[in-house]
Amino acid sequence: MGIQPVDLEKMTKQGETLYQAIAITAKRARQINDEIKTEYMARISTLVPMEEEDDEFETTNFDQMRISLEIEKRGKPTLEALKEFQAGKLEYRFRETE
């Protein structure tokens, strides 16, 4: 996957400032990443642990590798958050300052 440019003017139209737009998308990217991590850990926990016969050689758990590759094929959390923000799918609010 190559570098994908981001239209900064489009982002400032969605948020009040560019800084706020970036902060919103960064927070959403962290949420997406946490969701992926939770799903991965849930799927891994169902696997039967492999018994290691010899300490010198590492055994490969092919089921764990398959799950890892499936999750890795998904889009990056940052790009997903940017798409959601630009499509207006995110709801956000700022803390009130006194």
C-alpha positions in Angstrom: 0.0 0.0 0.0 1.4 3.3 -1.0 1.1 6.7 0.7 -2.3 8.2 0.3 -2.6 12.0 0.4 -5.2 13.6 2.7 -7.1 16.7 1.7 -6.4 19.0 4.6 -9.0 21.6 3.5 -11.7 19.0 3.5 -10.7 18.0 7.0 -10.9 21.6 8.3 -14.4 21.9 6.9 -15.5 18.9 9.0 -13.8 20.2 12.2 -13.3 23.7 13.5 -9.6 23.6 13.1 -7.1 21.2 11.5 -5.8 20.4 15.0 -9.3 19.4 16.2 -9.8 17.3 13.0 -6.6 15.4 13.6 -7.3 14.9 17.3 -10.8 13.5 16.5 -9.4 11.1 13.9 -6.5 10.0 16.1 -8.9 9.2 18.9 -11.2 7.2 16.6 -8.1 5.3 15.2 -7.2 4.3 18.7 -10.7 3.0 19.3 -10.6 1.0 16.1 -7.2 -0.4 17.0 -8.6 -1.4 20.5 -11.6 -3.1 18.8 -9.2 -5.1 16.5 -7.0 -6.0 19.4 -10.0 -7.2 21.5 -11.3 -9.3 18.6 -7.8 -10.8 18.0 -7.4 -11.7 21.6 -10.8 -13.3 21.7 -10.2 -15.4 18.7 -6.7 -16.4 19.9 -8.1 -17.5 23.3 -10.2 -20.1 21.6 -7.2 -21.9 20.2 -5.7 -24.9 21.8 -2.2 -24.2 23.0 0.5 -26.2 21.3 2.8 -28.2 23.4 6.5 -27.5 22.8 8.5 -30.7 22.4 11.9 -29.2 22.2 13.1 -25.8 23.6 15.6 -25.3 20.8 13.0 -25.1 18.0 10.0 -22.9 17.9 6.7 -24.5 16.9 4.5 -22.6 14.5 0.8 -22.4 15.4 -0.8 -22.2 11.9 -4.2 -21.3 13.2 -2.8 -18.3 15.1 -0.9 -17.2 11.9 -4.1 -17.5 9.8 -6.0 -15.3 12.3 -3.1 -12.8 12.3 -3.1 -12.6 8.5 -6.8 -12.1 8.3 -6.7 -9.2 10.7 -3.6 -7.8 9.0 -5.4 -7.7 5.6 -8.0 -5.2 7.0 -7.5 -1.5 6.5 -5.2 0.4 8.8 -7.1 2.0 11.7 -5.9 5.5 10.8 -7.2 5.3 7.3 -10.5 3.9 8.5 -10.8 6.8 10.9 -10.0 9.3 8.2 -12.6 7.9 5.9 -15.2 7.9 8.7 -14.4 11.5 9.6 -14.5 12.7 6.0 -17.8 10.9 5.4 -19.3 12.6 8.4 -20.0 9.3 10.2 -18.3 10.3 13.5 -20.1 12.0 16.4 -17.9 14.0 18.7 -18.1 16.7 21.3 -15.6 18.7 23.2 -15.4 19.2 26.9 -16.7 22.4 28.2 -14.0 24.7 29.5 -14.8 27.2 32.3 
